[in-house]
Amino acid sequence: IGLVVLGGYAVHKVKQAGFDTTLLKKNPAAAAIKFAAAMNPDVEVVSSDNDSQTLKLRKKKTGETITIDLQNMKDGKIRVVDEKGKESTIDLQDVKDGKFRFFDDEGKESTISISGSDKEGEESGTMNIKTSEGNFNLSTGSKADKLPKWVPMYKDIVPTKVMIMTADKGSSGGYSIVVKDSVEDAATLMEKKLKDNGFTISKNSYSMNDKKMINISGQKDGGLSINVIVTNTDEGTGLNITFSEKFGS
């Protein structure tokens, strides 16, 4: 259940949720889940029982309901039961180490591990999900060294805003930078790099008032795709590069 807090909107949603201090003091975990549901437009709280320490939530789009049982929260465990009676468990005993464990109704385990950088001024982190059906990894921040070698860099600039997602069947991600060159020069340089690397290119240009944008898309055998958007910003010329790769193509 996602939680997004944005200024005055958050204050409004808190009041709308009828969030009382009694619940917060008696069961902080239940209060947090109820608040998270109130903040998510796709989820609603059907009912809550402080005595049994349970919450029932409904997905608005599907009508599906789940019951969250927090009776064993003191032991670091949350029980989740869907409307068909299938039960799963969330184990939070290793949460201090950034690790969450989930067990489905068949006892199959999934693990989410989250870590961040301890370096001052560096905003980066990783999330790894392991399940019986495959693995997924997300890296953000200063991770330029983890970008695939076929993804072109702009001159000698090392990007610091990087996102990489890797799963068993492929990877995707991208990075963004701001340069001093003109939109046209920056687009020409990136187009040449892609062509030199064997990509088939398509290019489109757009302009409105004082805004310019050039979009370059590239495809290459082996399941490689890349998209480059170059546009003028208040800080300079912005480049947003996204890529995807299908393994085994």
MARVOKE-591837 format. One record per residue (C-alpha): chain; x, y, z. Coordinates in pm, 1 decimal, padded with zeros to 6 digits. Example, Ala and Ser with C-alpha at 12.3 -4.5 7.8 and 13.67 -1.06 7.14 Angstrom:
<atoms>
+-------+----------+----------+----------+
: kette :     east :    north :       up :
+-------+----------+----------+----------+
:     A :  01230.0 : -00450.0 :  00780.0 :
:     A :  01367.0 : -00106.0 :  00714.0 :
+-------+----------+----------+----------+
</atoms>
This chain:
<atoms>
+-------+----------+----------+----------+
: kette :     east :    north :       up :
+-------+----------+----------+----------+
:     A :  00000.0 :  00000.0 :  00000.0 :
:     A :  00165.1 :  00319.2 : -00115.3 :
:     A :  00205.3 :  00625.9 :  00102.0 :
:     A :  00254.6 :  00965.5 : -00059.2 :
:     A :  00261.9 :  01276.7 :  00154.5 :
:     A :  00243.4 :  01609.9 : -00023.6 :
:     A :  00201.0 :  01925.1 :  00182.4 :
:     A : -00150.4 :  02049.0 :  00239.3 :
:     A : -00298.4 :  01751.0 :  00057.0 :
:     A : -00157.8 :  01523.7 :  00325.6 :
:     A : -00311.3 :  01732.0 :  00603.5 :
:     A : -00648.6 :  01711.0 :  00430.4 :
:     A : -00621.3 :  01334.7 :  00390.9 :
:     A : -00523.3 :  01286.1 :  00755.5 :
:     A : -00838.3 :  01465.4 :  00868.0 :
:     A : -01044.1 :  01281.7 :  00607.1 :
:     A : -00919.7 :  00948.3 :  00742.8 :
:     A : -01051.9 :  01031.4 :  01091.3 :
:     A : -00716.8 :  00935.1 :  01237.4 :
:     A : -00757.8 :  00929.8 :  01616.5 :
:     A : -00476.4 :  00946.5 :  01870.6 :
:     A : -00624.9 :  00654.9 :  02067.2 :
:     A : -00552.2 :  00410.3 :  01785.7 :
:     A : -00208.0 :  00558.8 :  01736.0 :
:     A : -00118.2 :  00503.9 :  02103.2 :
:     A : -00277.9 :  00159.7 :  02132.7 :
:     A : -00153.6 :  00009.6 :  01806.5 :
:     A :  00092.0 :  00219.8 :  01602.0 :
:     A :  00122.3 : -00046.8 :  01331.3 :
:     A : -00253.7 : -00058.3 :  01275.4 :
:     A : -00264.7 :  00320.5 :  01273.5 :
:     A :  00011.0 :  00332.7 :  01012.1 :
:     A : -00160.8 :  00079.7 :  00785.0 :
:     A : -00496.5 :  00255.0 :  00818.5 :
:     A : -00334.5 :  00587.8 :  00736.2 :
:     A : -00150.2 :  00436.9 :  00437.0 :
:     A : -00478.7 :  00300.6 :  00303.7 :
:     A : -00645.4 :  00640.0 :  00344.4 :
:     A : -00363.5 :  00797.8 :  00143.8 :
:     A : -00400.4 :  00546.4 : -00141.1 :
:     A : -00693.0 :  00635.6 : -00372.9 :
:     A : -00718.9 :  00272.9 : -00490.7 :
:     A : -00763.3 :  00126.3 : -00141.3 :
:     A : -01028.7 :  00181.7 :  00123.3 :
:     A : -01062.6 :  00071.3 :  00484.1 :
:     A : -01374.3 : -00145.0 :  00514.6 :
:     A : -01353.0 : -00200.6 :  00889.1 :
:     A : -01112.8 : -00203.2 :  01181.8 :
:     A : -01129.7 : -00379.8 :  01516.7 :
:     A : -00896.9 : -00254.0 :  01787.5 :
:     A : -00975.2 : -00545.5 :  02020.2 :
:     A : -00889.0 : -00817.5 :  01769.1 :
:     A : -00623.5 : -00593.1 :  01611.7 :
:     A : -00747.6 : -00651.6 :  01258.3 :
:     A : -00808.2 : -00428.6 :  00959.0 :
:     A : -01008.0 : -00514.5 :  00648.3 :
:     A : -00907.5 : -00334.4 :  00328.2 :
:     A : -01068.1 : -00333.3 : -00017.8 :
:     A : -00910.8 : -00269.7 : -00357.8 :
:     A : -01155.9 : -00033.6 : -00525.7 :
:     A : -01084.4 : -00144.5 : -00882.2 :
:     A : -01131.0 : -00517.6 : -00824.4 :
:     A : -01345.6 : -00525.9 : -00511.0 :
:     A : -01095.7 : -00768.4 : -00358.6 :
:     A : -01069.0 : -00759.3 :  00020.1 :
:     A : -00787.5 : -00858.8 :  00252.5 :
:     A : -00773.7 : -00881.6 :  00629.3 :
:     A : -00460.0 : -00772.3 :  00810.1 :
:     A : -00406.5 : -00937.2 :  01148.8 :
:     A : -00162.3 : -00756.7 :  01379.5 :
:     A : -00200.6 : -00974.2 :  01691.2 :
:     A :  00152.0 : -01113.0 :  01652.8 :
:     A :  00306.6 : -00776.5 :  01570.6 :
:     A :  00505.0 : -00787.1 :  01895.7 :
:     A :  00682.8 : -01093.9 :  01753.6 :
:     A :  00751.3 : -00908.2 :  01430.5 :
:     A :  00484.7 : -01085.6 :  01225.3 :
:     A :  00180.5 : -00962.5 :  01032.3 :
:     A : -00078.9 : -01208.7 :  00900.0 :
:     A : -00267.1 : -01127.5 :  00577.1 :
:     A : -00576.1 : -01325.6 :  00470.3 :
:     A : -00753.4 : -01274.0 :  00137.6 :
:     A : -01126.5 : -01320.3 :  00076.6 :
:     A : -01070.4 : -01683.7 : -00029.1 :
:     A : -00903.1 : -01764.1 :  00299.9 :
:     A : -00552.1 : -01784.0 :  00158.8 :
:     A : -00306.4 : -01675.8 :  00423.2 :
:     A :  00034.6 : -01512.8 :  00395.4 :
:     A :  00274.7 : -01384.6 :  00657.4 :
:     A :  00502.5 : -01082.4 :  00666.7 :
:     A :  00805.3 : -01134.2 :  00891.8 :
:     A :  00957.3 : -00806.6 :  01014.3 :
:     A :  01213.0 : -00949.0 :  01256.8 :
:     A :  01500.9 : -00840.2 :  01032.3 :
:     A :  01347.5 : -00503.9 :  00942.0 :
:     A :  01622.7 : -00317.5 :  01128.9 :
:     A :  01862.3 : -00460.5 :  00869.3 :
:     A :  01636.5 : -00349.1 :  00585.0 :
:     A :  01500.3 : -00698.5 :  00521.0 :
:     A :  01138.3 : -00811.8 :  00493.1 :
:     A :  01029.7 : -01173.6 :  00452.4 :
:     A :  00694.5 : -01286.5 :  00309.8 :
:     A :  00543.9 : -01636.1 :  00321.6 :
:     A :  00247.2 : -01729.8 :  00103.1 :
:     A : -00021.6 : -01986.2 :  00186.7 :
:     A :  00204.8 : -02265.4 :  00057.6 :
:     A :  00497.0 : -02154.0 :  00271.8 :
:     A :  00697.0 : -02021.6 : -00024.1 :
:     A :  00927.1 : -01740.6 :  00084.5 :
:     A :  00987.7 : -01404.3 : -00082.1 :
:     A :  01243.8 : -01156.5 :  00046.5 :
:     A :  01276.8 : -00780.7 :  00004.6 :
:     A :  01610.8 : -00627.5 :  00099.6 :
:     A :  01657.9 : -00250.3 :  00106.5 :
:     A :  01981.1 : -00059.2 :  00159.3 :
:     A :  02101.2 :  00298.4 :  00120.4 :
:     A :  02427.2 :  00489.0 :  00105.2 :
:     A :  02592.3 :  00608.3 :  00426.5 :
:     A :  02796.7 :  00870.1 :  00242.1 :
:     A :  02707.0 :  01228.3 :  00328.2 :
:     A :  02531.5 :  01408.1 :  00043.6 :
:     A :  02484.0 :  01090.6 : -00161.0 :
:     A :  02129.9 :  00982.6 : -00237.9 :
:     A :  02138.0 :  00623.3 : -00352.3 :
:     A :  01992.0 :  00291.2 : -00258.1 :
:     A :  01909.0 : -00058.6 : -00371.1 :
:     A :  01610.0 : -00286.8 : -00335.8 :
:     A :  01627.4 : -00658.0 : -00409.9 :
:     A :  01325.7 : -00887.1 : -00429.3 :
:     A :  01370.1 : -01264.3 : -00437.1 :
:     A :  01073.2 : -01492.6 : -00497.6 :
:     A :  01016.0 : -01851.8 : -00603.7 :
:     A :  00931.7 : -01716.8 : -00951.5 :
:     A :  01238.5 : -01497.6 : -00999.9 :
:     A :  01443.4 : -01203.3 : -00883.0 :
:     A :  01412.8 : -00826.0 : -00919.3 :
:     A :  01669.1 : -00558.6 : -00835.1 :
:     A :  01630.0 : -00180.1 : -00829.8 :
:     A :  01924.1 :  00058.7 : -00791.8 :
:     A :  01897.6 :  00437.7 : -00774.9 :
:     A :  02135.7 :  00727.8 : -00723.9 :
:     A :  02504.7 :  00733.1 : -00809.8 :
:     A :  02512.9 :  00400.4 : -00991.2 :
:     A :  02664.2 :  00494.3 : -01328.9 :
:     A :  02909.6 :  00204.1 : -01306.0 :
:     A :  02615.8 : -00037.6 : -01310.1 :
:     A :  02471.9 :  00092.8 : -01638.7 :
:     A :  02506.9 : -00152.7 : -01930.1 :
:     A :  02816.3 : -00084.5 : -02140.1 :
:     A :  02603.1 : -00031.7 : -02451.2 :
:     A :  02421.2 :  00267.2 : -02297.2 :
:     A :  02607.6 :  00578.0 : -02424.3 :
:     A :  02748.1 :  00843.3 : -02192.1 :
:     A :  02756.4 :  01211.8 : -02282.8 :
:     A :  03121.7 :  01310.8 : -02330.1 :
:     A :  03303.7 :  01259.3 : -01998.6 :
:     A :  03004.4 :  01343.1 : -01777.6 :
:     A :  02933.5 :  01081.1 : -01510.3 :
:     A :  02559.6 :  01084.2 : -01431.6 :
:     A :  02453.4 :  01086.8 : -01067.6 :
:     A :  02078.3 :  01047.5 : -01123.5 :
:     A :  02063.5 :  00684.2 : -01230.2 :
:     A :  01793.3 :  00418.0 : -01201.4 :
:     A :  01842.2 :  00052.4 : -01296.9 :
:     A :  01588.7 : -00230.0 : -01271.1 :
:     A :  01700.7 : -00586.9 : -01334.0 :
:     A :  01487.8 : -00901.2 : -01343.1 :
:     A :  01540.8 : -01253.7 : -01472.1 :
:     A :  01399.9 : -01171.7 : -01817.6 :
:     A :  01563.2 : -00834.2 : -01873.8 :
:     A :  01668.5 : -00495.8 : -01745.0 :
:     A :  01562.8 : -00134.1 : -01787.3 :
:     A :  01646.2 :  00204.8 : -01646.1 :
:     A :  01805.6 :  00530.7 : -01737.5 :
:     A :  01979.0 :  00846.3 : -01628.8 :
:     A :  01941.2 :  01222.4 : -01662.5 :
:     A :  02196.1 :  01502.3 : -01688.1 :
:     A :  02212.1 :  01873.1 : -01770.8 :
:     A :  02477.9 :  02003.4 : -02013.2 :
:     A :  02587.3 :  02341.3 : -02147.6 :
:     A :  02566.8 :  02248.3 : -02516.9 :
:     A :  02269.0 :  02346.8 : -02731.0 :
:     A :  01976.1 :  02110.3 : -02777.8 :
:     A :  02078.1 :  02050.2 : -03139.5 :
:     A :  02445.3 :  01979.1 : -03059.5 :
:     A :  02359.3 :  01747.1 : -02771.9 :
:     A :  02111.1 :  01552.5 : -02984.8 :
:     A :  02360.4 :  01524.1 : -03272.7 :
:     A :  02627.9 :  01383.6 : -03041.1 :
:     A :  02396.4 :  01121.1 : -02890.8 :
:     A :  02258.4 :  01025.4 : -03232.4 :
:     A :  02612.2 :  00968.0 : -03364.6 :
:     A :  02703.9 :  00754.9 : -03063.2 :
:     A :  02400.5 :  00533.7 : -03115.2 :
:     A :  02459.8 :  00494.6 : -03489.9 :
:     A :  02827.3 :  00414.3 : -03430.6 :
:     A :  02712.4 :  00144.0 : -03188.9 :
:     A :  02490.5 : -00019.9 : -03452.7 :
:     A :  02149.1 :  00114.7 : -03351.9 :
:     A :  01874.3 :  00180.7 : -03605.9 :
:     A :  01759.0 :  00535.7 : -03533.7 :
:     A :  01434.5 :  00732.3 : -03562.6 :
:     A :  01430.0 :  01100.7 : -03474.6 :
:     A :  01159.1 :  01361.7 : -03414.5 :
:     A :  01183.4 :  01731.7 : -03328.3 :
:     A :  00925.8 :  01949.7 : -03155.2 :
:     A :  00911.6 :  02316.7 : -03062.4 :
:     A :  00660.5 :  02540.9 : -02888.5 :
:     A :  00729.0 :  02901.8 : -02799.7 :
:     A :  01081.7 :  02897.9 : -02652.6 :
:     A :  01084.0 :  02524.1 : -02579.9 :
:     A :  01265.9 :  02274.5 : -02800.9 :
:     A :  01265.5 :  01897.3 : -02776.3 :
:     A :  01435.4 :  01629.4 : -02983.2 :
:     A :  01343.1 :  01264.7 : -02933.7 :
:     A :  01577.2 :  00991.0 : -03057.6 :
:     A :  01475.7 :  00625.1 : -03045.9 :
:     A :  01713.5 :  00340.6 : -03117.5 :
:     A :  01671.7 : -00033.8 : -03172.3 :
:     A :  01937.4 : -00302.5 : -03201.1 :
:     A :  01944.5 : -00679.6 : -03237.7 :
:     A :  01967.0 : -00863.5 : -02910.2 :
:     A :  01658.5 : -00700.0 : -02760.2 :
:     A :  01824.1 : -00361.0 : -02702.6 :
:     A :  01614.2 : -00042.2 : -02703.4 :
:     A :  01703.1 :  00311.7 : -02606.9 :
:     A :  01527.3 :  00646.5 : -02603.8 :
:     A :  01691.1 :  00987.6 : -02570.4 :
:     A :  01496.8 :  01306.7 : -02500.6 :
:     A :  01687.2 :  01633.3 : -02530.7 :
:     A :  01520.4 :  01958.8 : -02427.2 :
:     A :  01607.0 :  02304.6 : -02301.6 :
:     A :  01552.2 :  02375.3 : -01931.4 :
:     A :  01613.5 :  02667.5 : -01696.6 :
:     A :  01940.5 :  02502.8 : -01586.9 :
:     A :  02065.1 :  02423.0 : -01938.1 :
:     A :  02007.0 :  02145.2 : -02189.0 :
:     A :  01854.9 :  01841.4 : -02024.7 :
:     A :  01907.6 :  01486.0 : -02145.2 :
:     A :  01690.1 :  01198.9 : -02030.0 :
:     A :  01809.8 :  00856.8 : -02144.5 :
:     A :  01603.0 :  00542.1 : -02089.6 :
:     A :  01690.5 :  00189.6 : -02198.1 :
:     A :  01562.5 : -00165.9 : -02193.0 :
:     A :  01715.4 : -00503.8 : -02267.8 :
:     A :  01541.3 : -00839.1 : -02310.4 :
:     A :  01766.2 : -01123.6 : -02205.9 :
:     A :  01787.5 : -01416.8 : -02445.2 :
:     A :  01659.8 : -01220.4 : -02746.9 :
+-------+----------+----------+----------+
</atoms>
